[in-house]
Amino acid sequence: MKALFIHAAEDARLEDVPTVEPGEGQVRLKVAYVGICGSDLHYYYNGANGAYVITEPLIPGHELSAVVDLDPSGELAPGTPVTVHPARYGTSAPGIEDRPHLWPGGDYLGSASVTPHRQGAAAEYLMIERANLRVLPESLPLERGALAEPLAVSLHAVTIAGDVTGKDCLVLGAGPIGLLAVASLLHRGAASVHVTDVRPEPLERAAALGAQRTILVTEETPEANSYDVVLECSAAPVSLSSAVQAVRPAGIIVQVAILPDQDIPVNLAALVSKEVQLRGTQRFDVEIDEAITLLEGDARFDAVVTQTIPLERAEEAFATARDASRSAKVLLAL
């Protein structure tokens, strides 16, 4: 089978590897689509995603849709459409028993966080544990189904924010996660959702997903002290400072985007004077099931997928995904 391996920064190779048989409790999938995430871009362009450095060839990809190729148990028929929860949880620890996605010792599809690396989905076939499978409704197109993982990330960020029913919300950054955050907030009952970005094209996509107001930050800034909940989805340190200004007294900021692992200049003075809560969010736990239901019933999500590019043109796909003026979510087609 063909698989895409990242060997080092800007060194990706499509290689032939043996197609293996599923082991005990595993199912073999024929991969259909793999979404390119920000972490995949970091692995390709930098050879590392934060502290996780590629030390052996890595198959990227943790956002996917597929069909069952072989289920030795016979429970799932060949051709059954599925997606995958990409996390294998570690060992429970005191204080986080109810948050398995934070347990130490776990891993994630397409990640160099462990050695040997956990190989990802950018391959013709994928072996996966049955517990990680999620069957997709027949009515859900596989292209849209590949959004289940990133939508679950956005839904979990809203979970961390708490009950948003009837609240005025702001999303900073209209990249793929920011776009899905708009839909997640509205789905969970937000009264209004405003969105910022530095480019007009992502803002147009946000409006198509239901954002009531879009703000081009090169021309204006969000009104200060105006939002009950702010989701920071841009990863720009200056954006976190903007969140502190925009949130109302006693409001909540959720840092969704992964910030650089270094000291960064952020003005948090108003965080103290307004008694604002700043919360972090990490991936998700059970929200992927909610994401599948939401995707099935709303064809507007199709607009999040802006390009579908064959796996053989992976370098082109990475370059396209890196350019926010041209793309939102880019899928590799297998």
NORZI-V904479 format. One record per residue. N is the residue number from 1. RES is the residue in one letter. PHI is phi in degrees with one decimal (* if undefined). NEAR is the number of other C-alpha atoms within 12 Angstrom. Layout:
N:RES:PHI:NEAR  N:RES:PHI:NEAR
//
This chain:
1:M:*:18  2:K:-89.4:23  3:A:-144.1:32  4:L:-95.7:37  5:F:-113.7:37  6:I:-94.6:40  7:H:-93.1:27  8:A:-168.8:25  9:A:-56.1:24  10:E:56.5:23  11:D:-130.5:23  12:A:-114.3:32  13:R:-132.3:27  14:L:-87.6:26  15:E:-127.3:21  16:D:-89.4:14  17:V:-134.0:17  18:P:-64.9:13  19:T:-84.2:19  20:V:-95.6:18  21:E:-89.6:19  22:P:-66.2:22  23:G:-89.0:17  24:E:-59.3:15  25:G:76.9:20  26:Q:-108.8:26  27:V:-131.0:36  28:R:-95.2:38  29:L:-109.2:44  30:K:-96.1:34  31:V:-70.7:43  32:A:-102.4:38  33:Y:-138.6:44  34:V:-130.3:51  35:G:-79.3:52  36:I:-90.8:48  37:C:-100.6:40  38:G:-59.1:37  39:S:-65.1:35  40:D:-63.6:47  41:L:-64.7:35  42:H:-63.1:32  43:Y:-61.8:38  44:Y:-72.9:41  45:Y:-83.8:26  46:N:-114.6:23  47:G:73.2:30  48:A:-161.9:30  49:N:-119.4:30  50:G:63.3:23  51:A:-82.1:21  52:Y:-94.1:26  53:V:-100.7:28  54:I:-69.5:36  55:T:-115.4:23  56:E:-152.0:23  57:P:-53.9:32  58:L:-119.2:42  59:I:-84.8:42  60:P:-80.4:48  61:G:107.7:48  62:H:-133.3:43  63:E:-106.8:45  64:L:-156.9:49  65:S:-131.3:48  66:A:-159.5:45  67:V:-125.8:39  68:V:-66.4:36  69:D:-100.3:30  70:L:-151.7:30  71:D:-118.1:28  72:P:-56.8:22  73:S:-75.6:16  74:G:79.9:16  75:E:-70.2:15  76:L:-109.5:24  77:A:-73.6:19  78:P:-54.4:20  79:G:92.6:22  80:T:-63.5:30  81:P:-74.1:34  82:V:-144.7:45  83:T:-127.1:47  84:V:-134.1:47  85:H:-78.7:42  86:P:-82.4:42  87:A:-97.5:34  88:R:-109.3:29  89:Y:-79.1:25  90:G:-90.3:19  91:T:-107.8:18  92:S:-56.9:17  93:A:-135.0:16  94:P:-57.3:12  95:G:89.9:10  96:I:-129.1:14  97:E:-57.7:15  98:D:-93.4:15  99:R:-127.6:23  100:P:-61.7:25  101:H:-70.0:30  102:L:-103.4:27  103:W:-64.0:22  104:P:-68.6:20  105:G:93.4:18  106:G:-83.0:23  107:D:-146.5:30  108:Y:-145.2:36  109:L:-53.5:37  110:G:65.2:44  111:S:-128.4:41  112:A:-95.6:37  113:S:-71.3:27  114:V:-129.4:24  115:T:-130.5:20  116:P:-59.1:17  117:H:-62.2:26  118:R:-81.8:31  119:Q:-70.0:33  120:G:-100.2:38  121:A:-99.9:47  122:A:-78.9:46  123:A:-151.4:43  124:E:-61.0:38  125:Y:-127.8:37  126:L:-135.7:50  127:M:-93.2:37  128:I:-141.5:41  129:E:-68.9:25  130:R:-56.3:31  131:A:-64.0:18  132:N:-89.1:28  133:L:-79.7:34  134:R:-130.9:36  135:V:-72.7:32  136:L:-94.0:36  137:P:-61.6:23  138:E:-60.2:17  139:S:-79.4:18  140:L:-92.4:30  141:P:-59.4:29  142:L:-62.9:37  143:E:-61.5:40  144:R:-69.9:46  145:G:-61.4:48  146:A:-68.6:49  147:L:-87.1:50  148:A:-60.2:48  149:E:-66.3:45  150:P:-65.1:52  151:L:-66.2:45  152:A:-62.6:38  153:V:-60.2:41  154:S:-67.9:45  155:L:-62.4:44  156:H:-66.8:38  157:A:-60.5:42  158:V:-70.2:47  159:T:-56.9:32  160:I:-64.5:31  161:A:-67.2:35  162:G:98.2:27  163:D:-70.6:24  164:V:-102.6:31  165:T:-56.4:22  166:G:73.2:19  167:K:-99.7:28  168:D:-90.2:33  169:C:-125.3:47  170:L:-130.2:55  171:V:-113.4:56  172:L:-98.6:51  173:G:104.0:46  174:A:-109.9:47  175:G:-73.0:46  176:P:-54.8:47  177:I:-68.9:45  178:G:-62.3:46  179:L:-61.2:52  180:L:-69.2:51  181:A:-66.0:50  182:V:-56.8:52  183:A:-63.1:44  184:S:-66.3:43  185:L:-62.6:44  186:L:-66.2:33  187:H:-61.7:32  188:R:-86.8:29  189:G:103.1:20  190:A:-59.0:32  191:A:-71.3:24  192:S:-152.4:32  193:V:-134.8:44  194:H:-106.7:43  195:V:-136.7:51  196:T:-116.9:46  197:D:-165.0:40  198:V:-92.2:26  199:R:-128.1:26  200:P:-73.9:24  201:E:-62.3:27  202:P:-61.1:38  203:L:-67.6:37  204:E:-62.7:30  205:R:-67.0:40  206:A:-63.4:43  207:A:-62.9:29  208:A:-65.2:26  209:L:-92.0:34  210:G:114.0:30  211:A:-60.3:35  212:Q:-77.2:27  213:R:-146.7:26  214:T:-117.9:36  215:I:-127.3:31  216:L:-84.4:24  217:V:-72.9:22  218:T:-74.9:12  219:E:-118.7:13  220:E:-154.9:15  221:T:-122.1:25  222:P:-61.1:33  223:E:-64.8:22  224:A:-68.2:22  225:N:57.4:28  226:S:-119.6:27  227:Y:-122.4:36  228:D:-70.5:38  229:V:-135.6:48  230:V:-125.6:56  231:L:-106.9:56  232:E:-92.5:48  233:C:-120.2:41  234:S:-102.3:37  235:A:72.6:30  236:A:-88.2:24  237:P:-53.5:27  238:V:-63.0:22  239:S:-68.6:37  240:L:-65.8:37  241:S:-60.6:30  242:S:-63.9:40  243:A:-61.5:50  244:V:-63.2:44  245:Q:-72.9:35  246:A:-78.7:38  247:V:-72.7:40  248:R:-78.2:31  249:P:-55.7:24  250:A:67.7:23  251:G:-82.3:36  252:I:-127.8:39  253:I:-113.6:44  254:V:-114.7:41  255:Q:-84.6:40  256:V:-92.5:42  257:A:-68.8:37  258:I:-80.1:27  259:L:-79.5:28  260:P:-61.8:16  261:D:-82.0:12  262:Q:-164.3:11  263:D:-66.0:8  264:I:-129.7:16  265:P:-81.5:14  266:V:-133.6:20  267:N:-89.7:17  268:L:-107.4:25  269:A:-56.7:16  270:A:-72.2:26  271:L:-58.4:28  272:V:-76.5:16  273:S:-66.9:17  274:K:-100.5:23  275:E:51.8:18  276:V:-83.4:28  277:Q:-98.0:29  278:L:-107.4:29  279:R:-121.4:25  280:G:-97.4:26  281:T:-139.9:31  282:Q:-130.0:28  283:R:51.3:35  284:F:-169.1:35  285:D:-118.8:31  286:V:-98.0:27  287:E:-66.6:28  288:I:-63.8:35  289:D:-69.1:31  290:E:-63.9:28  291:A:-61.4:39  292:I:-62.1:38  293:T:-61.8:26  294:L:-66.2:30  295:L:-64.9:36  296:E:-59.7:26  297:G:-95.8:19  298:D:-142.5:24  299:A:-71.0:22  300:R:-61.9:22  301:F:-64.1:38  302:D:-59.1:31  303:A:-70.6:28  304:V:-70.3:46  305:V:-83.4:36  306:T:-98.6:30  307:Q:-144.9:29  308:T:-125.0:33  309:I:-126.8:29  310:P:-59.6:25  311:L:-56.0:36  312:E:-63.3:24  313:R:-111.9:20  314:A:-61.3:38  315:E:-62.0:29  316:E:-62.6:24  317:A:-64.2:33  318:F:-62.5:41  319:A:-64.1:25  320:T:-67.1:26  321:A:-65.2:35  322:R:-75.6:26  323:D:-100.2:23  324:A:-68.0:29  325:S:-73.8:22  326:R:-102.3:24  327:S:-141.6:32  328:A:-110.7:42  329:K:-100.3:45  330:V:-104.0:45  331:L:-108.0:45  332:L:-85.7:43  333:A:-100.6:31  334:L:-109.9:33
//
